[in-house]
Amino acid sequence: MSADVGIQQPPDAEFAVDYQRYRAVNSLAVVSFVAGLLSALAFLDWLLAVIPMLGIALGVLALRKIRAFPNEYTGEHFALAGALLSSVCLLGGWTRLAYIYQTEVPEGHQRISYDDLQPRPEDTGIVPAQARELDGKKVFIKGYVYQPTGGQTTGLQKFVLVRDRGQCCFGGNPKITDMILVKLTGDLEAEFNMQPRKLAGTFHVQPAQGMHGLGNVLYELEADYLK
C-alpha cells in the first residue's frame, strides 16, 4: 500500500469530532435579535419602549452566556445586533415622542388629561375644583371618539370623547367624568375609529344633557383644532 494514502478514521470517530465542534445558537441571542427588529414600534408609543428594553437586556445576557461558555454556545452576532437595534430604537423613539409632546399643544392652550376631571376625596361634588377652574379656558386633550348611535361614522361634528379604547370601541360604559361632549367648529369633521385624537378648544363645565343616550354630560369642548 502506498505511504501517501491517508489513514481513514472510523465513522464513529468522525461523528465524535463533529459533535465536539458543534455549538448551539443561544436562544436568548435569537430572541434579542427579534426584539431588536420589533423595537421600531417604540417610535409609536411610550409604553412600547418595553420592547427595546427587553432586547437590550436579553442581548447583554446572551453575550455573557456565550462568552462564559464559548465551547457550548454561538450567536454572538445575533446578540450584538439585537442589543444595538434595540438601543437605537429606544433612543430614537423616546427622542421622537419627547419632541411631539413638547410641540403638539397649540399656542395659547393648556394641556389637560382625564385625571384632571376626576373628583377627589376632598371634593364635595362630582365635578372637582380643578375641573371648575378650567371652565372657559383654552385646553388641549387627547382621547377617543365614542361609538356614535345611528350608524354615522364619518362627518361627525358633534360627538363624545372618552378616555381609552375600551370605552370607545368595545362596549365600555364610560363614567360621567370620563366623557367630554365635543362640538367641532368651522369645517372640522371627525370619524369614528380606534385611533387617538388630539383636540384643542374652549372648555366648559356642565353644558349639556342627553348626548348619545349617555345621560348627563358634565364637560364640553368647543374644539377649533383636531388632529
C-alpha positions, 0 to 999 in steps of 0.5 A: 500500500502506498505511504501517501494514502491517508489513514481513514478514521472510523465513522464513529470517530468522525461523528465524535469530532463533529459533535465536539465542534458543534455549538448551539445558537443561544436562544436568548441571542435569537430572541434579542435579535427579534426584539431588536427588529420589533423595537421600531414600534417604540417610535409609536408609543411610550409604553412600547419602549418595553420592547427595546428594553427587553432586547437590550437586556436579553442581548447583554445576557446572551453575550455573557452566556456565550462568552462564559461558555464559548465551547457550548454556545454561538450567536454572538452576532445575533446578540450584538445586533439585537442589543444595538437595534434595540438601543437605537430604537429606544433612543430614537423613539423616546427622542421622537415622542419627547419632541411631539409632546413638547410641540403638539399643544397649540399656542395659547392652550393648556394641556389637560388629561382625564385625571384632571376631571376626576373628583377627589376625596376632598371634593364635595361634588362630582365635578372637582375644583380643578375641573371648575377652574378650567371652565372657559379656558383654552385646553388641549386633550387627547382621547377617543371618539365614542361609538356614535348611535345611528350608524354615522361614522364619518362627518361627525361634528358633534360627538363624545370623547372618552378616555381609552379604547375600551370605552370607545370601541368595545362596549365600555360604559364610560363614567360621567367624568370620563366623557367630554361632549365635543362640538367641532367648529368651522369645517372640522369633521371627525370619524369614528375609529380606534385611533387617538385624537388630539383636540384643542378648544374652549372648555366648559363645565356642565353644558349639556344633557342627553348626548348619545343616550349617555345621560348627563354630560358634565364637560364640553369642548368647543374644539377649533383644532383636531388632529 
